[in-house]
């Protein structure tokens, strides 16, 4: 993350922090075996691959569906199975999930580039509110940071503390 903490503007700082959390997701997913990526270490469907798939869906939801108002945006959940996005199909690999995550992050950047921080989402959230781009940036930083913590724990349990962290 490179910006001047004394002179950078709000948007530059928000974007830098969001990018840092996105890069951290990718770093924490790097080098994991397919079997470990799918391994569930608790009673839920959560896994490293599931967290990555969830974060891809969150990018889609907030940037494409909510901010841009795109119709027909494919989501990996539905009303009867809200945690379906954590389920990994046989044809999904870490390589394909990482590529899809990168695509969605690129789309998110493109959408955000055309907006100002105070611009409101085209669609209302489930509470009937239209969040601003600023709110979405903050929410995505929070969402990614929370799940990066989960990824820390999963990687530590799967292959030992710090062995996977290529950024150290």
C-alpha positions as CSV (number, residue, x, y, z in Angstrom):
1,X,0.0,0.0,0.0
2,X,1.6,3.2,-1.1
3,X,0.2,6.6,-0.4
4,X,1.3,9.6,1.7
5,X,-0.6,9.3,5.0
6,X,-0.2,13.0,5.5
7,X,-1.1,14.3,2.1
8,X,-3.3,11.7,0.3
9,X,-7.0,12.4,-0.1
10,X,-9.8,10.3,1.3
11,X,-10.5,8.4,-2.0
12,X,-6.8,7.5,-2.5
13,X,-6.6,6.1,1.0
14,X,-9.8,4.2,0.8
15,X,-8.8,2.6,-2.5
16,X,-5.3,1.8,-1.2
17,X,-6.7,0.0,1.8
18,X,-9.3,-1.9,-0.2
19,X,-6.6,-3.0,-2.7
20,X,-4.4,-4.1,0.2
21,X,-7.2,-6.3,1.6
22,X,-7.8,-7.7,-1.9
23,X,-4.1,-8.5,-2.4
24,X,-4.0,-10.1,1.1
25,X,-6.9,-12.4,0.1
26,X,-4.9,-13.6,-2.9
27,X,-1.7,-14.0,-0.9
28,X,-3.5,-16.1,1.7
29,X,-5.0,-18.4,-1.0
30,X,-1.7,-18.8,-2.8
31,X,0.0,-22.2,-2.9
32,X,-2.7,-24.2,-1.1
33,X,-3.5,-27.7,-2.4
34,X,-7.0,-28.3,-3.9
35,X,-7.8,-30.7,-1.1
36,X,-6.8,-28.3,1.7
37,X,-8.6,-25.4,-0.1
38,X,-11.9,-27.5,0.2
39,X,-11.3,-28.8,3.7
40,X,-13.9,-27.8,6.3
41,X,-12.4,-27.4,9.8
42,X,-15.7,-26.7,11.5
43,X,-19.4,-27.6,11.3
44,X,-20.2,-25.0,8.5
45,X,-19.4,-25.1,4.8
46,X,-16.6,-22.6,5.4
47,X,-13.3,-23.4,3.7
48,X,-10.5,-21.4,2.1
49,X,-12.1,-21.9,-1.3
50,X,-15.5,-21.1,0.1
51,X,-14.3,-17.8,1.6
52,X,-12.7,-16.9,-1.8
53,X,-16.0,-17.7,-3.6
54,X,-18.0,-15.7,-1.0
55,X,-15.7,-12.7,-1.5
56,X,-16.2,-12.9,-5.2
57,X,-19.9,-12.8,-4.7
58,X,-19.6,-9.9,-2.3
59,X,-17.7,-7.9,-5.0
60,X,-20.5,-8.7,-7.5
61,X,-23.3,-7.8,-5.1
62,X,-22.0,-4.4,-4.0
63,X,-20.4,-3.1,-7.1
64,X,-22.3,-4.6,-10.0
65,X,-25.7,-5.2,-8.6
66,X,-26.1,-2.5,-6.0
67,X,-23.9,0.4,-7.2
68,X,-24.2,-0.1,-11.0
69,X,-27.7,-1.6,-10.9
70,X,-26.8,-4.4,-13.3
71,X,-29.6,-6.9,-13.9
72,X,-29.1,-10.6,-14.1
73,X,-25.8,-10.5,-12.1
74,X,-25.1,-14.2,-11.2
75,X,-25.0,-14.9,-7.5
76,X,-24.0,-18.1,-5.9
77,X,-26.8,-18.0,-3.2
78,X,-30.6,-18.0,-3.2
79,X,-33.5,-17.5,-0.8
80,X,-33.6,-21.2,0.2
81,X,-29.8,-21.7,0.4
82,X,-28.2,-18.5,1.6
83,X,-24.8,-20.2,2.2
84,X,-24.6,-21.9,-1.2
85,X,-21.7,-19.6,-2.1
86,X,-19.5,-21.5,0.3
87,X,-20.2,-24.8,-1.5
88,X,-17.5,-25.7,-4.0
89,X,-18.5,-27.8,-7.0
90,X,-16.2,-30.5,-8.5
91,X,-15.4,-28.3,-11.5
92,X,-14.3,-25.3,-9.4
93,X,-10.5,-25.1,-8.7
94,X,-8.5,-22.6,-6.8
95,X,-7.1,-21.4,-10.1
96,X,-10.5,-20.8,-11.5
97,X,-11.8,-19.2,-8.3
98,X,-8.8,-16.9,-8.1
99,X,-9.3,-15.9,-11.8
100,X,-13.0,-15.2,-11.2
101,X,-12.1,-13.1,-8.0
102,X,-9.6,-11.1,-10.1
103,X,-12.2,-10.5,-12.8
104,X,-14.8,-9.3,-10.3
105,X,-12.3,-7.0,-8.6
106,X,-11.4,-5.5,-12.0
107,X,-15.1,-5.0,-12.7
108,X,-15.5,-3.3,-9.3
109,X,-12.6,-1.0,-10.0
110,X,-14.1,0.0,-13.4
111,X,-17.5,0.7,-11.8
112,X,-16.0,2.7,-9.0
113,X,-13.8,4.7,-11.4
114,X,-17.0,6.3,-12.9
115,X,-18.4,7.3,-9.5
116,X,-17.7,9.9,-6.8
117,X,-17.5,8.9,-3.2
118,X,-20.9,10.5,-2.5
119,X,-22.6,8.9,-5.4
120,X,-25.4,6.5,-4.3
121,X,-26.1,3.0,-5.3
122,X,-28.7,2.5,-8.1
123,X,-30.4,-0.2,-6.0
124,X,-31.4,-0.1,-2.4
125,X,-29.9,-2.5,0.1
126,X,-32.1,-5.0,2.0
127,X,-32.9,-2.1,4.4
128,X,-34.2,0.2,1.7
129,X,-31.2,2.5,1.8
130,X,-28.9,3.5,-1.1
131,X,-25.4,3.4,0.2
132,X,-22.7,5.7,-1.2
133,X,-19.5,4.5,-2.9
134,X,-17.7,5.7,0.3
135,X,-19.9,3.3,2.4
136,X,-19.3,0.4,-0.1
137,X,-15.5,1.0,0.1
138,X,-15.6,0.9,3.9
139,X,-17.9,-2.1,3.9
140,X,-15.6,-4.0,1.5
141,X,-12.5,-3.2,3.5
142,X,-14.3,-4.5,6.6
143,X,-15.6,-7.6,4.8
144,X,-12.2,-8.5,3.3
145,X,-10.4,-7.8,6.6
146,X,-12.8,-10.0,8.5
147,X,-12.4,-12.9,6.1
148,X,-8.6,-12.4,5.9
149,X,-8.6,-13.2,9.6
150,X,-10.6,-16.4,8.9
151,X,-8.1,-17.2,6.1
152,X,-5.2,-16.7,8.6
153,X,-6.7,-19.2,11.0
154,X,-7.5,-21.7,8.2
155,X,-4.0,-21.5,6.8
156,X,-2.4,-21.8,10.2
157,X,-4.5,-24.9,11.0
158,X,-3.9,-26.5,7.5
159,X,-0.2,-25.9,7.0
160,X,1.4,-24.2,10.0
161,X,1.9,-20.7,11.1
162,X,3.3,-18.3,8.5
163,X,4.6,-21.0,6.1
164,X,2.1,-19.9,3.4
165,X,2.6,-16.1,3.7
166,X,4.7,-15.1,0.7
167,X,4.5,-11.4,1.7
168,X,6.6,-11.8,4.9
